[in-house]
Amino acid sequence: MQCNGLEGDFLALLAESHGLNARVFSLLRLQLLQGLASLGRDGATYRELKAALEVSDGALYANLKALIAMGYLEPEKVSVENKELESYRVTPAGDGEWERVRDWLCRFCECGGDRRAEP
């Protein structure tokens, strides 16, 4: 099966997925990596992430800790309005993993993009 607009086939694309970190593939972890990668070195505070993602404290905390343990995020204490807050930013390793995952997801979606249009 040829993928639309891609060199190679779908099986090769699936084989390539073995080089990705499967622990990153949850919606919240992908959202965290994408959002923090787009913010660059400034990162975001816990409060900002919680408000933007609209998730529970438990879910956010667990996923942030998992990404930190993988080496993809780094926490930092910042002072905002005389309050010490936890801020998070993507590491170079996290940025690299996000690029690999994003590129693979784009190609994966492109492979299946015309499936519904077939008779």
SVG drawing of the C-alpha trace seen along z (x, -y; Angstrom):
<svg xmlns="http://www.w3.org/2000/svg" viewBox="-18 -41 37 44">
<polyline fill="none" stroke="black" stroke-width="0.4" points="0.0,0.0 1.5,-3.3 1.1,-6.4 -0.3,-9.5 2.6,-11.7 5.2,-9.7 8.2,-7.6 7.8,-4.1 4.9,-2.3 2.7,-2.2 4.6,0.8 7.9,-1.1 6.2,-4.0 5.0,-1.6 8.5,-0.1 9.9,-3.6 7.5,-4.1 9.8,-1.7 12.3,-4.5 9.9,-6.7 9.3,-6.8 6.0,-5.2 5.6,-6.7 5.1,-10.1 2.0,-9.0 -0.8,-10.2 -2.8,-13.3 -1.8,-15.2 1.9,-14.5 1.8,-15.4 0.0,-18.7 2.6,-19.5 5.5,-18.8 4.0,-20.8 2.9,-23.7 6.2,-24.0 8.3,-23.5 6.4,-26.4 7.1,-28.6 10.9,-28.0 13.1,-28.7 10.4,-30.9 8.3,-27.8 5.1,-28.1 4.1,-27.9 2.0,-25.1 -0.9,-27.5 -0.7,-28.5 -0.6,-24.9 -3.5,-23.8 -5.6,-26.7 -4.7,-26.1 -5.2,-22.4 -8.2,-22.2 -7.1,-19.0 -7.0,-17.9 -4.1,-18.6 -3.4,-14.9 -3.3,-14.3 -1.1,-17.4 1.3,-16.6 1.7,-12.9 2.3,-13.8 4.7,-16.6 6.7,-14.3 6.8,-11.5 8.2,-14.0 10.7,-15.2 11.8,-11.6 12.3,-11.0 14.5,-14.1 12.1,-16.0 11.1,-18.8 12.9,-20.7 11.3,-22.4 12.4,-25.8 11.3,-27.9 10.3,-31.4 9.0,-34.4 5.8,-36.0 4.2,-38.8 6.3,-37.8 5.1,-34.2 7.4,-31.3 5.9,-29.2 7.0,-26.1 7.7,-26.7 8.5,-24.1 10.3,-24.3 11.3,-21.8 14.8,-20.4 16.9,-19.9 16.1,-16.2 12.4,-17.0 12.5,-19.3 14.2,-16.7 11.7,-14.0 8.8,-16.4 10.2,-17.0 10.5,-13.3 7.0,-12.5 5.5,-15.5 7.1,-14.5 6.1,-10.9 2.5,-11.8 2.2,-14.1 3.4,-11.3 1.1,-8.8 -1.9,-11.0 -1.0,-11.7 -0.9,-7.9 -4.5,-7.5 -5.8,-10.8 -7.7,-9.7 -9.1,-6.5 -12.7,-7.9 -12.8,-9.2 -12.4,-5.7 -15.5,-4.0"/>
</svg>
